[in-house]
Amino acid sequence: MAFYDDDYDFDDDPFDAGDGTRFARSGSALRAASKRNPRNLPCGTCGRPNMLTPADKHRGYQCDICARQAEQGW
């Protein structure tokens, strides 16, 4: 089972911050916010505003708070 899409071109990511930064913070799957990828969307799970970027939403992610609750049960 692959953990990534072999056909995805990470060098041509339309949401990439453009400065080599890919993740919001260490331990997070959320993408870094940038002018091209602003953190301006609500979490689809809890509805908190400004938790996701368009890249996060495109990948079907939820905010780190909801992810932690789902993974660790708190």
PDB file with one MODEL, atoms N, CA, C and O in Angstrom:
MODEL        1
ATOM      1  N   MET A   1       0.841  -1.179   0.000  1.00  0.00           N
ATOM      2  CA  MET A   1       0.000   0.000   0.000  1.00  0.00           C
ATOM      3  C   MET A   1       0.883   1.238   0.000  1.00  0.00           C
ATOM      4  O   MET A   1       1.738   1.390   0.873  1.00  0.00           O
ATOM      5  N   ALA A   2       0.689   2.106  -0.951  1.00  0.00           N
ATOM      6  CA  ALA A   2       1.496   3.325  -1.066  1.00  0.00           C
ATOM      7  C   ALA A   2       0.924   4.421  -0.170  1.00  0.00           C
ATOM      8  O   ALA A   2      -0.292   4.544  -0.018  1.00  0.00           O
ATOM      9  N   PHE A   3       1.804   5.200   0.407  1.00  0.00           N
ATOM     10  CA  PHE A   3       1.381   6.314   1.252  1.00  0.00           C
ATOM     11  C   PHE A   3       1.341   7.617   0.477  1.00  0.00           C
ATOM     12  O   PHE A   3       1.065   8.670   1.054  1.00  0.00           O
ATOM     13  N   TYR A   4       1.606   7.567  -0.793  1.00  0.00           N
ATOM     14  CA  TYR A   4       1.584   8.749  -1.639  1.00  0.00           C
ATOM     15  C   TYR A   4       1.159   8.337  -3.035  1.00  0.00           C
ATOM     16  O   TYR A   4       1.142   7.152  -3.369  1.00  0.00           O
ATOM     17  N   ASP A   5       0.824   9.305  -3.830  1.00  0.00           N
ATOM     18  CA  ASP A   5       0.398   9.053  -5.201  1.00  0.00           C
ATOM     19  C   ASP A   5       1.624   9.112  -6.098  1.00  0.00           C
ATOM     20  O   ASP A   5       2.234  10.172  -6.239  1.00  0.00           O
ATOM     21  N   ASP A   6       1.992   7.996  -6.703  1.00  0.00           N
ATOM     22  CA  ASP A   6       3.184   7.943  -7.549  1.00  0.00           C
ATOM     23  C   ASP A   6       3.121   8.913  -8.716  1.00  0.00           C
ATOM     24  O   ASP A   6       4.159   9.316  -9.243  1.00  0.00           O
ATOM     25  N   ASP A   7       1.919   9.291  -9.126  1.00  0.00           N
ATOM     26  CA  ASP A   7       1.762  10.190 -10.265  1.00  0.00           C
ATOM     27  C   ASP A   7       1.757  11.655  -9.864  1.00  0.00           C
ATOM     28  O   ASP A   7       1.738  12.525 -10.735  1.00  0.00           O
ATOM     29  N   TYR A   8       1.773  11.953  -8.573  1.00  0.00           N
ATOM     30  CA  TYR A   8       1.690  13.345  -8.121  1.00  0.00           C
ATOM     31  C   TYR A   8       3.047  14.006  -8.241  1.00  0.00           C
ATOM     32  O   TYR A   8       4.043  13.490  -7.735  1.00  0.00           O
ATOM     33  N   ASP A   9       3.087  15.144  -8.909  1.00  0.00           N
ATOM     34  CA  ASP A   9       4.329  15.892  -9.104  1.00  0.00           C
ATOM     35  C   ASP A   9       4.449  16.949  -8.017  1.00  0.00           C
ATOM     36  O   ASP A   9       3.845  18.017  -8.118  1.00  0.00           O
ATOM     37  N   PHE A  10       5.226  16.657  -6.975  1.00  0.00           N
ATOM     38  CA  PHE A  10       5.359  17.586  -5.857  1.00  0.00           C
ATOM     39  C   PHE A  10       6.043  18.887  -6.271  1.00  0.00           C
ATOM     40  O   PHE A  10       5.868  19.908  -5.606  1.00  0.00           O
ATOM     41  N   ASP A  11       6.805  18.871  -7.339  1.00  0.00           N
ATOM     42  CA  ASP A  11       7.468  20.088  -7.796  1.00  0.00           C
ATOM     43  C   ASP A  11       6.525  21.007  -8.555  1.00  0.00           C
ATOM     44  O   ASP A  11       6.870  22.158  -8.821  1.00  0.00           O
ATOM     45  N   ASP A  12       5.345  20.523  -8.908  1.00  0.00           N
ATOM     46  CA  ASP A  12       4.375  21.319  -9.635  1.00  0.00           C
ATOM     47  C   ASP A  12       3.069  21.430  -8.847  1.00  0.00           C
ATOM     48  O   ASP A  12       1.985  21.446  -9.430  1.00  0.00           O
ATOM     49  N   ASP A  13       3.177  21.507  -7.523  1.00  0.00           N
ATOM     50  CA  ASP A  13       2.015  21.593  -6.647  1.00  0.00           C
ATOM     51  C   ASP A  13       1.441  23.000  -6.715  1.00  0.00           C
ATOM     52  O   ASP A  13       2.126  23.945  -6.324  1.00  0.00           O
ATOM     53  N   PRO A  14       0.209  23.182  -7.196  1.00  0.00           N
ATOM     54  CA  PRO A  14      -0.359  24.526  -7.309  1.00  0.00           C
ATOM     55  C   PRO A  14      -0.577  25.193  -5.962  1.00  0.00           C
ATOM     56  O   PRO A  14      -0.757  26.409  -5.902  1.00  0.00           O
ATOM     57  N   PHE A  15      -0.565  24.425  -4.880  1.00  0.00           N
ATOM     58  CA  PHE A  15      -0.771  24.972  -3.545  1.00  0.00           C
ATOM     59  C   PHE A  15       0.541  25.205  -2.797  1.00  0.00           C
ATOM     60  O   PHE A  15       0.535  25.750  -1.693  1.00  0.00           O
ATOM     61  N   ASP A  16       1.660  24.797  -3.387  1.00  0.00           N
ATOM     62  CA  ASP A  16       2.951  24.899  -2.708  1.00  0.00           C
ATOM     63  C   ASP A  16       3.268  26.344  -2.335  1.00  0.00           C
ATOM     64  O   ASP A  16       3.006  27.265  -3.108  1.00  0.00           O
ATOM     65  N   ALA A  17       3.826  26.532  -1.161  1.00  0.00           N
ATOM     66  CA  ALA A  17       4.166  27.874  -0.682  1.00  0.00           C
ATOM     67  C   ALA A  17       5.235  28.528  -1.557  1.00  0.00           C
ATOM     68  O   ALA A  17       5.389  29.749  -1.530  1.00  0.00           O
ATOM     69  N   GLY A  18       5.965  27.741  -2.323  1.00  0.00           N
ATOM     70  CA  GLY A  18       6.966  28.290  -3.222  1.00  0.00           C
ATOM     71  C   GLY A  18       8.322  28.507  -2.575  1.00  0.00           C
ATOM     72  O   GLY A  18       9.279  28.891  -3.248  1.00  0.00           O
ATOM     73  N   ASP A  19       8.412  28.264  -1.279  1.00  0.00           N
ATOM     74  CA  ASP A  19       9.688  28.471  -0.590  1.00  0.00           C
ATOM     75  C   ASP A  19      10.239  27.175  -0.017  1.00  0.00           C
ATOM     76  O   ASP A  19      11.135  27.207   0.826  1.00  0.00           O
ATOM     77  N   GLY A  20       9.721  26.042  -0.459  1.00  0.00           N
ATOM     78  CA  GLY A  20      10.182  24.752   0.014  1.00  0.00           C
ATOM     79  C   GLY A  20       9.461  24.261   1.259  1.00  0.00           C
ATOM     80  O   GLY A  20       9.648  23.112   1.659  1.00  0.00           O
ATOM     81  N   THR A  21       8.639  25.105   1.884  1.00  0.00           N
ATOM     82  CA  THR A  21       7.895  24.716   3.071  1.00  0.00           C
ATOM     83  C   THR A  21       6.664  23.930   2.639  1.00  0.00           C
ATOM     84  O   THR A  21       5.861  24.426   1.848  1.00  0.00           O
ATOM     85  N   ARG A  22       6.510  22.743   3.134  1.00  0.00           N
ATOM     86  CA  ARG A  22       5.373  21.934   2.738  1.00  0.00           C
ATOM     87  C   ARG A  22       4.349  21.752   3.851  1.00  0.00           C
ATOM     88  O   ARG A  22       3.157  21.631   3.569  1.00  0.00           O
ATOM     89  N   PHE A  23       4.790  21.728   5.121  1.00  0.00           N
ATOM     90  CA  PHE A  23       3.877  21.435   6.221  1.00  0.00           C
ATOM     91  C   PHE A  23       3.756  22.616   7.173  1.00  0.00           C
ATOM     92  O   PHE A  23       4.682  23.413   7.323  1.00  0.00           O
ATOM     93  N   ALA A  24       2.595  22.710   7.811  1.00  0.00           N
ATOM     94  CA  ALA A  24       2.316  23.830   8.708  1.00  0.00           C
ATOM     95  C   ALA A  24       3.241  23.818   9.916  1.00  0.00           C
ATOM     96  O   ALA A  24       3.711  24.870  10.347  1.00  0.00           O
ATOM     97  N   ARG A  25       3.504  22.646  10.462  1.00  0.00           N
ATOM     98  CA  ARG A  25       4.383  22.511  11.636  1.00  0.00           C
ATOM     99  C   ARG A  25       4.809  21.057  11.753  1.00  0.00           C
ATOM    100  O   ARG A  25       4.224  20.179  11.118  1.00  0.00           O
ATOM    101  N   SER A  26       5.800  20.811  12.543  1.00  0.00           N
ATOM    102  CA  SER A  26       6.277  19.457  12.766  1.00  0.00           C
ATOM    103  C   SER A  26       5.163  18.598  13.358  1.00  0.00           C
ATOM    104  O   SER A  26       4.488  19.017  14.298  1.00  0.00           O
ATOM    105  N   GLY A  27       4.972  17.420  12.821  1.00  0.00           N
ATOM    106  CA  GLY A  27       3.959  16.508  13.316  1.00  0.00           C
ATOM    107  C   GLY A  27       2.580  16.715  12.721  1.00  0.00           C
ATOM    108  O   GLY A  27       1.648  15.987  13.064  1.00  0.00           O
ATOM    109  N   SER A  28       2.428  17.688  11.843  1.00  0.00           N
ATOM    110  CA  SER A  28       1.142  17.985  11.228  1.00  0.00           C
ATOM    111  C   SER A  28       1.146  17.569   9.763  1.00  0.00           C
ATOM    112  O   SER A  28       2.151  17.717   9.067  1.00  0.00           O
ATOM    113  N   ALA A  29       0.024  17.053   9.308  1.00  0.00           N
ATOM    114  CA  ALA A  29      -0.129  16.746   7.888  1.00  0.00           C
ATOM    115  C   ALA A  29      -0.638  17.957   7.117  1.00  0.00           C
ATOM    116  O   ALA A  29      -0.607  17.968   5.886  1.00  0.00           O
ATOM    117  N   LEU A  30      -1.109  18.984   7.838  1.00  0.00           N
ATOM    118  CA  LEU A  30      -1.644  20.169   7.178  1.00  0.00           C
ATOM    119  C   LEU A  30      -0.541  20.896   6.418  1.00  0.00           C
ATOM    120  O   LEU A  30       0.612  20.943   6.847  1.00  0.00           O
ATOM    121  N   ARG A  31      -0.926  21.455   5.288  1.00  0.00           N
ATOM    122  CA  ARG A  31       0.033  22.145   4.437  1.00  0.00           C
ATOM    123  C   ARG A  31       0.313  23.547   4.972  1.00  0.00           C
ATOM    124  O   ARG A  31      -0.520  24.143   5.655  1.00  0.00           O
ATOM    125  N   ALA A  32       1.472  24.053   4.657  1.00  0.00           N
ATOM    126  CA  ALA A  32       1.859  25.397   5.073  1.00  0.00           C
ATOM    127  C   ALA A  32       0.980  26.438   4.391  1.00  0.00           C
ATOM    128  O   ALA A  32       0.624  26.298   3.221  1.00  0.00           O
ATOM    129  N   ALA A  33       0.637  27.478   5.134  1.00  0.00           N
ATOM    130  CA  ALA A  33      -0.135  28.578   4.558  1.00  0.00           C
ATOM    131  C   ALA A  33       0.801  29.510   3.802  1.00  0.00           C
ATOM    132  O   ALA A  33       1.954  29.698   4.189  1.00  0.00           O
ATOM    133  N   SER A  34       0.298  30.082   2.733  1.00  0.00           N
ATOM    134  CA  SER A  34       1.067  31.020   1.915  1.00  0.00           C
ATOM    135  C   SER A  34       0.079  31.915   1.175  1.00  0.00           C
ATOM    136  O   SER A  34      -1.134  31.764   1.320  1.00  0.00           O
ATOM    137  N   LYS A  35       0.593  32.833   0.395  1.00  0.00           N
ATOM    138  CA  LYS A  35      -0.294  33.677  -0.416  1.00  0.00           C
ATOM    139  C   LYS A  35      -1.099  32.829  -1.392  1.00  0.00           C
ATOM    140  O   LYS A  35      -2.271  33.107  -1.643  1.00  0.00           O
ATOM    141  N   ARG A  36      -0.473  31.800  -1.937  1.00  0.00           N
ATOM    142  CA  ARG A  36      -1.156  30.916  -2.897  1.00  0.00           C
ATOM    143  C   ARG A  36      -2.006  29.859  -2.203  1.00  0.00           C
ATOM    144  O   ARG A  36      -2.842  29.221  -2.842  1.00  0.00           O
ATOM    145  N   ASN A  37      -1.805  29.669  -0.914  1.00  0.00           N
ATOM    146  CA  ASN A  37      -2.489  28.621  -0.168  1.00  0.00           C
ATOM    147  C   ASN A  37      -2.859  29.140   1.220  1.00  0.00           C
ATOM    148  O   ASN A  37      -2.311  28.670   2.217  1.00  0.00           O
ATOM    149  N   PRO A  38      -3.788  30.108   1.300  1.00  0.00           N
ATOM    150  CA  PRO A  38      -4.109  30.725   2.589  1.00  0.00           C
ATOM    151  C   PRO A  38      -4.904  29.786   3.508  1.00  0.00           C
ATOM    152  O   PRO A  38      -5.688  28.959   3.043  1.00  0.00           O
ATOM    153  N   ARG A  39      -4.689  29.930   4.800  1.00  0.00           N
ATOM    154  CA  ARG A  39      -5.458  29.158   5.789  1.00  0.00           C
ATOM    155  C   ARG A  39      -6.755  29.927   6.047  1.00  0.00           C
ATOM    156  O   ARG A  39      -6.846  30.712   6.991  1.00  0.00           O
ATOM    157  N   ASN A  40      -7.754  29.690   5.196  1.00  0.00           N
ATOM    158  CA  ASN A  40      -8.986  30.478   5.240  1.00  0.00           C
ATOM    159  C   ASN A  40     -10.260  29.643   5.165  1.00  0.00           C
ATOM    160  O   ASN A  40     -11.345  30.187   4.961  1.00  0.00           O
ATOM    161  N   LEU A  41     -10.137  28.332   5.329  1.00  0.00           N
ATOM    162  CA  LEU A  41     -11.298  27.451   5.214  1.00  0.00           C
ATOM    163  C   LEU A  41     -11.608  26.789   6.556  1.00  0.00           C
ATOM    164  O   LEU A  41     -10.697  26.518   7.338  1.00  0.00           O
ATOM    165  N   PRO A  42     -12.879  26.531   6.822  1.00  0.00           N
ATOM    166  CA  PRO A  42     -13.243  25.860   8.072  1.00  0.00           C
ATOM    167  C   PRO A  42     -12.909  24.371   8.013  1.00  0.00           C
ATOM    168  O   PRO A  42     -12.806  23.783   6.937  1.00  0.00           O
ATOM    169  N   CYS A  43     -12.746  23.784   9.180  1.00  0.00           N
ATOM    170  CA  CYS A  43     -12.574  22.336   9.275  1.00  0.00           C
ATOM    171  C   CYS A  43     -13.904  21.682   8.912  1.00  0.00           C
ATOM    172  O   CYS A  43     -14.958  22.100   9.391  1.00  0.00           O
ATOM    173  N   GLY A  44     -13.854  20.679   8.083  1.00  0.00           N
ATOM    174  CA  GLY A  44     -15.073  19.984   7.680  1.00  0.00           C
ATOM    175  C   GLY A  44     -15.672  19.131   8.783  1.00  0.00           C
ATOM    176  O   GLY A  44     -16.834  18.736   8.695  1.00  0.00           O
ATOM    177  N   THR A  45     -14.901  18.844   9.814  1.00  0.00           N
ATOM    178  CA  THR A  45     -15.385  18.015  10.920  1.00  0.00           C
ATOM    179  C   THR A  45     -16.012  18.854  12.028  1.00  0.00           C
ATOM    180  O   THR A  45     -17.145  18.599  12.437  1.00  0.00           O
ATOM    181  N   CYS A  46     -15.276  19.855  12.513  1.00  0.00           N
ATOM    182  CA  CYS A  46     -15.768  20.636  13.665  1.00  0.00           C
ATOM    183  C   CYS A  46     -16.324  22.000  13.273  1.00  0.00           C
ATOM    184  O   CYS A  46     -17.046  22.617  14.056  1.00  0.00           O
ATOM    185  N   GLY A  47     -16.002  22.477  12.084  1.00  0.00           N
ATOM    186  CA  GLY A  47     -16.512  23.757  11.619  1.00  0.00           C
ATOM    187  C   GLY A  47     -15.727  24.975  12.082  1.00  0.00           C
ATOM    188  O   GLY A  47     -16.105  26.100  11.756  1.00  0.00           O
ATOM    189  N   ARG A  48     -14.629  24.783  12.845  1.00  0.00           N
ATOM    190  CA  ARG A  48     -13.829  25.929  13.280  1.00  0.00           C
ATOM    191  C   ARG A  48     -13.333  26.687  12.052  1.00  0.00           C
ATOM    192  O   ARG A  48     -12.840  26.069  11.107  1.00  0.00           O
ATOM    193  N   PRO A  49     -13.454  28.007  12.049  1.00  0.00           N
ATOM    194  CA  PRO A  49     -13.030  28.796  10.875  1.00  0.00           C
ATOM    195  C   PRO A  49     -11.507  28.897  10.763  1.00  0.00           C
ATOM    196  O   PRO A  49     -10.784  28.787  11.753  1.00  0.00           O
ATOM    197  N   ASN A  50     -11.049  29.107   9.546  1.00  0.00           N
ATOM    198  CA  ASN A  50      -9.633  29.380   9.252  1.00  0.00           C
ATOM    199  C   ASN A  50      -8.689  28.296   9.757  1.00  0.00           C
ATOM    200  O   ASN A  50      -7.610  28.596  10.268  1.00  0.00           O
ATOM    201  N   MET A  51      -9.091  27.047   9.615  1.00  0.00           N
ATOM    202  CA  MET A  51      -8.270  25.930  10.083  1.00  0.00           C
ATOM    203  C   MET A  51      -7.558  25.201   8.946  1.00  0.00           C
ATOM    204  O   MET A  51      -6.526  24.568   9.170  1.00  0.00           O
ATOM    205  N   LEU A  52      -8.099  25.284   7.731  1.00  0.00           N
ATOM    206  CA  LEU A  52      -7.545  24.533   6.601  1.00  0.00           C
ATOM    207  C   LEU A  52      -7.182  25.457   5.447  1.00  0.00           C
ATOM    208  O   LEU A  52      -7.749  26.538   5.287  1.00  0.00           O
ATOM    209  N   THR A  53      -6.231  25.007   4.658  1.00  0.00           N
ATOM    210  CA  THR A  53      -5.876  25.680   3.407  1.00  0.00           C
ATOM    211  C   THR A  53      -6.613  24.968   2.271  1.00  0.00           C
ATOM    212  O   THR A  53      -7.140  23.875   2.479  1.00  0.00           O
ATOM    213  N   PRO A  54      -6.661  25.557   1.081  1.00  0.00           N
ATOM    214  CA  PRO A  54      -7.249  24.842  -0.052  1.00  0.00           C
ATOM    215  C   PRO A  54      -6.561  23.495  -0.309  1.00  0.00           C
ATOM    216  O   PRO A  54      -7.220  22.535  -0.707  1.00  0.00           O
ATOM    217  N   ALA A  55      -5.244  23.418  -0.086  1.00  0.00           N
ATOM    218  CA  ALA A  55      -4.526  22.150  -0.276  1.00  0.00           C
ATOM    219  C   ALA A  55      -4.995  21.108   0.725  1.00  0.00           C
ATOM    220  O   ALA A  55      -5.144  19.937   0.375  1.00  0.00           O
ATOM    221  N   ASP A  56      -5.230  21.522   1.976  1.00  0.00           N
ATOM    222  CA  ASP A  56      -5.737  20.596   2.990  1.00  0.00           C
ATOM    223  C   ASP A  56      -7.108  20.070   2.595  1.00  0.00           C
ATOM    224  O   ASP A  56      -7.364  18.867   2.661  1.00  0.00           O
ATOM    225  N   LYS A  57      -7.981  20.971   2.188  1.00  0.00           N
ATOM    226  CA  LYS A  57      -9.342  20.578   1.794  1.00  0.00           C
ATOM    227  C   LYS A  57      -9.290  19.644   0.585  1.00  0.00           C
ATOM    228  O   LYS A  57     -10.020  18.655   0.535  1.00  0.00           O
ATOM    229  N   HIS A  58      -8.435  19.952  -0.382  1.00  0.00           N
ATOM    230  CA  HIS A  58      -8.270  19.122  -1.578  1.00  0.00           C
ATOM    231  C   HIS A  58      -7.875  17.689  -1.208  1.00  0.00           C
ATOM    232  O   HIS A  58      -8.272  16.735  -1.877  1.00  0.00           O
ATOM    233  N   ARG A  59      -7.102  17.554  -0.154  1.00  0.00           N
ATOM    234  CA  ARG A  59      -6.644  16.231   0.293  1.00  0.00           C
ATOM    235  C   ARG A  59      -7.620  15.570   1.268  1.00  0.00           C
ATOM    236  O   ARG A  59      -7.392  14.437   1.692  1.00  0.00           O
ATOM    237  N   GLY A  60      -8.703  16.262   1.627  1.00  0.00           N
ATOM    238  CA  GLY A  60      -9.697  15.691   2.520  1.00  0.00           C
ATOM    239  C   GLY A  60      -9.308  15.712   3.986  1.00  0.00           C
ATOM    240  O   GLY A  60      -9.827  14.915   4.767  1.00  0.00           O
ATOM    241  N   TYR A  61      -8.411  16.601   4.378  1.00  0.00           N
ATOM    242  CA  TYR A  61      -7.927  16.673   5.752  1.00  0.00           C
ATOM    243  C   TYR A  61      -8.926  17.363   6.669  1.00  0.00           C
ATOM    244  O   TYR A  61      -9.822  18.079   6.221  1.00  0.00           O
ATOM    245  N   GLN A  62      -8.749  17.128   7.960  1.00  0.00           N
ATOM    246  CA  GLN A  62      -9.454  17.859   9.007  1.00  0.00           C
ATOM    247  C   GLN A  62      -8.392  18.599   9.816  1.00  0.00           C
ATOM    248  O   GLN A  62      -7.198  18.351   9.649  1.00  0.00           O
ATOM    249  N   CYS A  63      -8.822  19.501  10.686  1.00  0.00           N
ATOM    250  CA  CYS A  63      -7.855  20.287  11.452  1.00  0.00           C
ATOM    251  C   CYS A  63      -7.064  19.381  12.408  1.00  0.00           C
ATOM    252  O   CYS A  63      -7.480  18.259  12.700  1.00  0.00           O
ATOM    253  N   ASP A  64      -5.932  19.877  12.885  1.00  0.00           N
ATOM    254  CA  ASP A  64      -5.082  19.101  13.791  1.00  0.00           C
ATOM    255  C   ASP A  64      -5.800  18.732  15.083  1.00  0.00           C
ATOM    256  O   ASP A  64      -5.566  17.656  15.632  1.00  0.00           O
ATOM    257  N   ILE A  65      -6.669  19.610  15.576  1.00  0.00           N
ATOM    258  CA  ILE A  65      -7.408  19.328  16.806  1.00  0.00           C
ATOM    259  C   ILE A  65      -8.293  18.098  16.611  1.00  0.00           C
ATOM    260  O   ILE A  65      -8.291  17.191  17.443  1.00  0.00           O
ATOM    261  N   CYS A  66      -9.045  18.069  15.521  1.00  0.00           N
ATOM    262  CA  CYS A  66      -9.927  16.925  15.235  1.00  0.00           C
ATOM    263  C   CYS A  66      -9.117  15.666  14.939  1.00  0.00           C
ATOM    264  O   CYS A  66      -9.500  14.572  15.354  1.00  0.00           O
ATOM    265  N   ALA A  67      -8.012  15.812  14.232  1.00  0.00           N
ATOM    266  CA  ALA A  67      -7.170  14.658  13.923  1.00  0.00           C
ATOM    267  C   ALA A  67      -6.618  14.039  15.204  1.00  0.00           C
ATOM    268  O   ALA A  67      -6.608  12.818  15.359  1.00  0.00           O
ATOM    269  N   ARG A  68      -6.153  14.902  16.129  1.00  0.00           N
ATOM    270  CA  ARG A  68      -5.637  14.408  17.407  1.00  0.00           C
ATOM    271  C   ARG A  68      -6.729  13.683  18.196  1.00  0.00           C
ATOM    272  O   ARG A  68      -6.482  12.630  18.783  1.00  0.00           O
ATOM    273  N   GLN A  69      -7.928  14.247  18.205  1.00  0.00           N
ATOM    274  CA  GLN A  69      -9.037  13.613  18.921  1.00  0.00           C
ATOM    275  C   GLN A  69      -9.355  12.244  18.322  1.00  0.00           C
ATOM    276  O   GLN A  69      -9.594  11.283  19.053  1.00  0.00           O
ATOM    277  N   ALA A  70      -9.356  12.159  17.002  1.00  0.00           N
ATOM    278  CA  ALA A  70      -9.674  10.896  16.327  1.00  0.00           C
ATOM    279  C   ALA A  70      -8.571   9.858  16.545  1.00  0.00           C
ATOM    280  O   ALA A  70      -8.856   8.675  16.730  1.00  0.00           O
ATOM    281  N   GLU A  71      -7.321  10.301  16.521  1.00  0.00           N
ATOM    282  CA  GLU A  71      -6.193   9.369  16.626  1.00  0.00           C
ATOM    283  C   GLU A  71      -5.875   8.992  18.066  1.00  0.00           C
ATOM    284  O   GLU A  71      -5.465   7.862  18.333  1.00  0.00           O
ATOM    285  N   GLN A  72      -6.059   9.923  18.996  1.00  0.00           N
ATOM    286  CA  GLN A  72      -5.646   9.673  20.380  1.00  0.00           C
ATOM    287  C   GLN A  72      -6.813   9.581  21.342  1.00  0.00           C
ATOM    288  O   GLN A  72      -6.630   9.257  22.516  1.00  0.00           O
ATOM    289  N   GLY A  73      -8.008   9.862  20.857  1.00  0.00           N
ATOM    290  CA  GLY A  73      -9.196   9.713  21.675  1.00  0.00           C
ATOM    291  C   GLY A  73      -9.392  10.747  22.761  1.00  0.00           C
ATOM    292  O   GLY A  73     -10.007  10.452  23.785  1.00  0.00           O
ATOM    293  N   TRP A  74      -8.884  11.952  22.564  1.00  0.00           N
ATOM    294  CA  TRP A  74      -9.109  13.019  23.567  1.00  0.00           C
ATOM    295  C   TRP A  74      -9.626  14.245  22.935  1.00  0.00           C
ATOM    296  O   TRP A  74      -9.871  15.237  23.620  1.00  0.00           O
TER     297      TRP A  74
ENDMDL
END
